[in-house]
Amino acid sequence: MASSSSSITQHPLLTSVAQWAWSNDPSPLVTPSTCLSSLPFLSRPCLFRLLAKLIGIAIITLSCINKAPVLRNIYKSKSVLGLSPTSTYGEVIMYSNAAFYNLRRGNPFTAYGETFMVMLQTVAVVVMIWVYGEERNKKNVGLVCAGYVVYLFVVFYVLTQETLYILMVYMPIVLLTSRGSQILANYQQKQTGAQSLATTGMNLTGSLIRTVTTIKEVGWDLHILRSYGVSITLNMILFTQIFVYKENTQKVLDDIQQKKKKKEE
């Protein structure tokens, strides 16, 4: 019986899954061999690490449609009303910092993969702001693109492993700039325009869950955890604003649609 159990745990597929799920864990209690030997009843540390991995995959999958409601709102209304260009540019840097920091640190992709997905979608939002908004000046667009190229050069060719922490040290400032400017714009305009309750809700929920999964997969990286703490606070404010200004937002969007219909007539 013991030999049968041993042969199962040594199956190549199961061994590969074990390497994916339990290798490089910060806890000495979690290793592929230790967790495999506890099958079919996993120890608590092994089970929690496996759950963290599976939750990470779920978050990454859902993140693929994170900005879909915002993109839909923009395309449907042909307007970027309520979206702050400064906030959106800041979001691109924010998600880029998180993605590239984890990438260069060699952290498991399941611990940060959604930042890549949301970064790409946020770039799409930037493009739509250029198409439908007031940010159509070719010179400004060129400066933004050139600035991002310089940023990428610094991240991948200037920063070393010893100085890479700079990306996360300044994350709270980037968060306050991007989300803070959006919060201020919402307060001043008393409406949230093309912003989406679903997207903001996913961001808030994702940050809450990621705080736990980061501790399990990466450990107590205070640079990352501090950023999630700030993100949770700011997303809660944005989430509340969407509810508070819901009626005003609908009125503004209805007015835009009526004006477009009149123009078409």
Secondary structure as GFF3:
##gff-version 3
##sequence-region A 1 265
A	DSSP	alpha_helix	2	9	.	.	.	ID=ss1
A	DSSP	alpha_helix	12	22	.	.	.	ID=ss2
A	DSSP	alpha_helix	32	37	.	.	.	ID=ss3
A	DSSP	alpha_helix	44	63	.	.	.	ID=ss4
A	DSSP	alpha_helix	68	77	.	.	.	ID=ss5
A	DSSP	alpha_helix	85	105	.	.	.	ID=ss6
A	DSSP	three_ten_helix	109	111	.	.	.	ID=ss7
A	DSSP	alpha_helix	113	132	.	.	.	ID=ss8
A	DSSP	alpha_helix	138	153	.	.	.	ID=ss9
A	DSSP	pi_helix	154	158	.	.	.	ID=ss10
A	DSSP	alpha_helix	166	169	.	.	.	ID=ss11
A	DSSP	alpha_helix	171	189	.	.	.	ID=ss12
A	DSSP	alpha_helix	197	217	.	.	.	ID=ss13
A	DSSP	alpha_helix	222	244	.	.	.	ID=ss14
A	DSSP	alpha_helix	246	264	.	.	.	ID=ss15
###
